Amino acid sequence: MAIHRRDFLRGIVAAGGAYAFRGFVPSRAWAAKRFPAGVWGGNVPTWCHDLVRDGGRIPQVAPSRSVDFLILGGGLAGLSAAYKLRDTSMLLLEHLDRVGGHCVRDRWNDIWFAGASAYFVEPEPPLDEFYAELAFPLRQIAEPADSAILGWNSVVDVFGAGLENLPYPDAVRRDFARARKDFAAILESDDCPVMPLAETSEASKQYDSMSFADWMLHEKKYHPAVKAYVDLYCRSAFGAPGSENLSAFAGLNFYVSEFGARYTFPGGNALAAELLRDAIHAAGSGRILSATTAVQVEDRGGKVIVTAIDPHGEPIAIEAGAVLVACPKYVAKHIVKGLPQDQIAAMDGLAYGSYVVANVLCTSPVTDGSYDTWTDVAPFTDVLIADWITREEGNQPSSKHQVLTVYYPTGYEIDSLLDDDAYDRYRDTVVRHLDYLYPGAEAKIEDVKLYRWGHALCHASPGWYTRTSPLAARPFGRVLFAHSDNQGLPAFEAALVEGISAAAQAKALLAP
Ligand SMILES: Cc1cc2nc3c(=O)[nH]c(=O)nc-3n(C[C@H](O)[C@H](O)[C@H](O)COP(=O)(O)OP(=O)(O)OC[C@H]3O[C@@H](n4cnc5c(N)ncnc54)[C@H](O)[C@@H]3O)c2cc1C
């Protein structure tokens, strides 16, 4: 089906070749409709900018509490570490007022929707056992999982049945088919690039010698249209402006797994964080301190002293036998005192893309085509149907309402996200472009809930994964690193594996 575009957009498409990523920042409020004033969800910098990044004076206070294990950061990595340490003397500090990090969800009417993280891939050891232990109620995402609106043409199942309908000449369609074969073959091969690094084959390390763009254009010689399509994914899943900014090792690690089964929970990946949080509470209450920001970690030989700012803005200090830093490296490098320069340089090798996620609350269904729809004719990359997996049989909408989750990566652009009118600009831009993609959508939109994630998704250039990642995550005395960015991969699985592994290292460190 061809989508009828508006005259206004014809101009843009002709001039710009659709939305090749240029760090699109909406310049003004466009939507005709008025919406209630919105409040950002997501992360807020507060002490992380004032005291951590800008090098403010760290208050000196005497420790008021002593624990064996202190975990900094309550995303999936911190929570999985805390879960593994739940029967010990343990405490977790989380900067935000709820745990989960990028795995949070909210609800409108009967529909749960994701504030960020959406789905995960086929469970493999050791995570399959972990999911079973926690009784994760995972649900496989029903087909059609993916569709696209490319150059205003709607294509369901781009790399499958939709190959024939791609709006390109035959030779280009053949390259899409060739790419599908290559991606599926790499997924099945023993030389599929995987992390942690110890698990990957020697041969797979060659992928880390070139960018993902070079692999597609020069190594495989795919038509640039294939790369342009995969670039949408690189923006959405890595926060990178494009495949040029990414090692082929990371790009392939992520992209080939899209060719296997995918799973999620109602409202995306947040339920995993909630189940971990509940299991930690069940083992002992009062061990998660939210709205508490770690600002300094100092190994004093034998004990580590962590200074933090509590929910009232007051400094506190906690003494620990071992500290697990489960917050991102751009925070870790500032708060851990005395880190060697080579380790800081390795941490600096990671880039982080920022993000807006818009949950669009619709009074009746706007689209029904697939779980995820990719597009090159909007400033955002993809649109998910939030209740796709909880619909009644036959994938029919289970309610008269619908929530669309719009993924709007902003690349390395962050300042404009903090502007006073940023909420209105992003909301109105999302509404306007949804109305272009799905004519009549605007009239059905009741409200838009926006989440802003500064420095959300990590990625790195060639060489980082096989040469530098061990250095970035190297333990520093009694300080261990547990964030998903240990792997340079912004993934559900990376967070869990790194949290579980850091907990085991910490236990070994304090073992008699
Ligand atoms: C928009 C978006 C969509 C995504 N979609 C997917 C997806 O579909 N599938 C997938 O596999 N992955 C996805 N991801 C990535 C995945 O969710 C993350 O990789 C994973 O949740 C990261 O977990 P983490 O614990 O390593 O880090 P984080 O989630 O970053 O958690 C770190 C925590 O540390 C806290 N913190 C930071 N500084 C401090 C401090 N000084 N003191 C105390 N606490 C601090 C933060 O507030 C945060 O809660 C997505 C991410 C985003 C942003």
PDBQT file of the ligand as one rigid body, heavy atoms in Angstrom, charges set to zero:
ROOT
HETATM    1  C1  LIG A 601      15.301   4.201  24.738  1.00  0.00    +0.000 C 
HETATM    2  C2  LIG A 601      15.983   2.896  25.029  1.00  0.00    +0.000 A 
HETATM    3  C3  LIG A 601      15.488   1.733  24.452  1.00  0.00    +0.000 A 
HETATM    4  C4  LIG A 601      16.121   0.511  24.697  1.00  0.00    +0.000 A 
HETATM    5  N1  LIG A 601      15.610  -0.632  24.144  1.00  0.00    +0.000 NA
HETATM    6  C5  LIG A 601      16.216  -1.813  24.377  1.00  0.00    +0.000 A 
HETATM    7  C6  LIG A 601      15.664  -3.012  23.872  1.00  0.00    +0.000 A 
HETATM    8  O1  LIG A 601      14.611  -3.025  23.245  1.00  0.00    +0.000 OA
HETATM    9  N2  LIG A 601      16.351  -4.173  24.104  1.00  0.00    +0.000 N 
HETATM   10  C7  LIG A 601      17.514  -4.200  24.815  1.00  0.00    +0.000 A 
HETATM   11  O2  LIG A 601      18.099  -5.275  25.000  1.00  0.00    +0.000 OA
HETATM   12  N3  LIG A 601      18.032  -3.070  25.330  1.00  0.00    +0.000 NA
HETATM   13  C8  LIG A 601      17.403  -1.893  25.137  1.00  0.00    +0.000 A 
HETATM   14  N4  LIG A 601      17.904  -0.753  25.694  1.00  0.00    +0.000 N 
HETATM   15  C9  LIG A 601      19.150  -0.851  26.452  1.00  0.00    +0.000 C 
HETATM   16  C10 LIG A 601      18.948  -1.554  27.801  1.00  0.00    +0.000 C 
HETATM   17  O3  LIG A 601      17.736  -1.177  28.357  1.00  0.00    +0.000 OA
HETATM   18  C11 LIG A 601      20.075  -1.150  28.692  1.00  0.00    +0.000 C 
HETATM   19  O4  LIG A 601      21.282  -1.566  28.098  1.00  0.00    +0.000 OA
HETATM   20  C12 LIG A 601      19.994  -1.759  30.069  1.00  0.00    +0.000 C 
HETATM   21  O5  LIG A 601      18.724  -1.568  30.654  1.00  0.00    +0.000 OA
HETATM   22  C13 LIG A 601      21.078  -1.082  30.875  1.00  0.00    +0.000 C 
HETATM   23  O6  LIG A 601      21.062  -1.524  32.206  1.00  0.00    +0.000 OA
HETATM   24  P1  LIG A 601      22.226  -1.063  33.175  1.00  0.00    +0.000 P 
HETATM   25  O7  LIG A 601      21.844  -1.459  34.526  1.00  0.00    +0.000 OA
HETATM   26  O8  LIG A 601      23.522  -1.514  32.634  1.00  0.00    +0.000 OA
HETATM   27  O9  LIG A 601      22.249   0.519  33.053  1.00  0.00    +0.000 OA
HETATM   28  P2  LIG A 601      21.202   1.675  33.311  1.00  0.00    +0.000 P 
HETATM   29  O10 LIG A 601      19.852   1.293  32.893  1.00  0.00    +0.000 OA
HETATM   30  O11 LIG A 601      21.871   2.848  32.676  1.00  0.00    +0.000 OA
HETATM   31  O12 LIG A 601      21.214   1.843  34.874  1.00  0.00    +0.000 OA
HETATM   32  C14 LIG A 601      22.191   2.583  35.544  1.00  0.00    +0.000 C 
HETATM   33  C15 LIG A 601      21.564   3.150  36.775  1.00  0.00    +0.000 C 
HETATM   34  O13 LIG A 601      22.559   3.866  37.507  1.00  0.00    +0.000 OA
HETATM   35  C16 LIG A 601      21.947   5.018  38.030  1.00  0.00    +0.000 C 
HETATM   36  N5  LIG A 601      23.005   5.984  38.353  1.00  0.00    +0.000 N 
HETATM   37  C17 LIG A 601      23.734   6.741  37.489  1.00  0.00    +0.000 A 
HETATM   38  N6  LIG A 601      24.619   7.487  38.164  1.00  0.00    +0.000 NA
HETATM   39  C18 LIG A 601      24.453   7.185  39.476  1.00  0.00    +0.000 A 
HETATM   40  C19 LIG A 601      25.093   7.637  40.663  1.00  0.00    +0.000 A 
HETATM   41  N7  LIG A 601      26.082   8.550  40.633  1.00  0.00    +0.000 N 
HETATM   42  N8  LIG A 601      24.659   7.120  41.849  1.00  0.00    +0.000 NA
HETATM   43  C20 LIG A 601      23.648   6.210  41.901  1.00  0.00    +0.000 A 
HETATM   44  N9  LIG A 601      23.028   5.764  40.797  1.00  0.00    +0.000 NA
HETATM   45  C21 LIG A 601      23.434   6.235  39.598  1.00  0.00    +0.000 A 
HETATM   46  C22 LIG A 601      21.007   5.464  36.937  1.00  0.00    +0.000 C 
HETATM   47  O14 LIG A 601      20.006   6.349  37.415  1.00  0.00    +0.000 OA
HETATM   48  C23 LIG A 601      20.451   4.137  36.474  1.00  0.00    +0.000 C 
HETATM   49  O15 LIG A 601      19.290   3.763  37.168  1.00  0.00    +0.000 OA
HETATM   50  C24 LIG A 601      17.259   0.471  25.512  1.00  0.00    +0.000 A 
HETATM   51  C25 LIG A 601      17.743   1.638  26.124  1.00  0.00    +0.000 A 
HETATM   52  C26 LIG A 601      17.101   2.836  25.885  1.00  0.00    +0.000 A 
HETATM   53  C27 LIG A 601      17.612   4.089  26.538  1.00  0.00    +0.000 C 
ENDROOT
TORSDOF 0
